[in-house]
Amino acid sequence: MKKIFLLGLMAMICATTFYSCKKDVRALNTSVQPVTTINSPLNDTSINIAPTTGASVVFKWAASASADLVLYEVVFDKTGGDFSKPIYTVMSDGSGVQTQATISQKTLNMIANSAGIAALASGTLKWAVVTSKVTNNKVSTTSHTLQLTRPAGFATVPSALYLTGSASEQGEDASKAIPFKKLSDGVFELYTSLQPGTYKLIDNNTGTPTTYSINGVSLALNGETTVSGNKTVYRISLDFNNAAAILTQIVSVNMYLAIDDKTWFTLPYIGNSQWEIDGADVVIPQEPWGDESRYKYHFIVKDAAGNQGDEWYGSANQDNPDPTTSTQLSYFYMYPVNGSQWDNCFKMVPGYSGKKCNINVNFSPTITQYTNSVTLQ
């Protein structure tokens, strides 16, 4: 009897609990009210886009009158569109719950490009706010127009870049294309030689890459560049943010000996972004204070107009101790420095005097930092 009573009590408790839970469940209200007020940017606002330096633009609106939580997106469309197929969509701040969206000028440049606005041109598009809950969504009852003026450059810059073609050191096999060193978003650099032939730039050395070409001082989508004349070593500097290209000829790379205030050795270019002299007869000058081997590098360069100039590369430190054979490789990292006689010089291992040495300057794009080395042959 006691057992039957306990079973009955448990059944009553379960029934009461089920009834209570069922009573608390209510249907989700999925109805959505559209945004009715857009605040900023004001209608017909004009923006001169500066992707790398311009401040982000904050798009703001009044909250929807919908019950419960809703999500917001800013949608962009051409002036004749109805936002049913927007050209670009940006979720609002706070993963979609805030009544504002902070949009970078880099993104605005991409939006303008999607609207068909060419580089260095202006165009008008419009924007609205979509309010959504579950599968229901409503476009705001009002929209604003924006006039966007694009800079020179590409709306989307490559994340990696390679050089390929018959004029390049690795030929036309894209799988062997030479990588550029990425300095920052959209900015690349490569020290290499170009010979008669053609070359192009690609953003991937496999598959079907996007292709770019250099046209004078500008970058262009697709195409290739023709090289004539003698094989020449260049620093190729590219900025996709401004569609700019600069080819600087590296006339010579010279090891400069500070004590003599003149070139010690001139290093031939050996390919693969390196200059090297084998079997150099190193004689370190002897001074009352000991070996005087302070050195750095003097690059003689020439611009596209044929104007010759000087560039100096040396140590990050103004002064350095003598290295040993176990000195860390970072001691020899190369940085742009001034041309003063004594500042920012490296030193040789004292025991190298009277020996034959290999001297190498390595500006390969694949290493952490441009560097140099002096090793016994």
Secondary structure, 3 states (H helix, E strand, C coil): CHHHHHHHHHHHHHHHHHHHHHHHCCCCCCCCCCCCCEEECCCCEEEECCCCCCCCEEEEECCCCCCCCCEEEEEEEECCCCCCCCCEEEECCCCCCCCEEEECHHHHHHHHHHCCCCCCCEEEEEEEEEEEECCEEEECCCCEEEEEECCCCCCCCCCCCEEECCCCCCCCCHHHCEECEEEECCEEEEEEEECCEEEEEECCCCCCCCEEEEECCEEEECCCEEECCCCEEEEEEEECCCCEEEEEEEEEEEEEEHHHCEEEEEECEEECCEEEEEEEEECCCEECCEECCCEEEEEEEECCCCCEEEEEEECCCCCCCCCCCCCCHHHHECEEECCCCCCCCECCCHHHCCEEEEEEEECCCCCCCCEEEEEEC
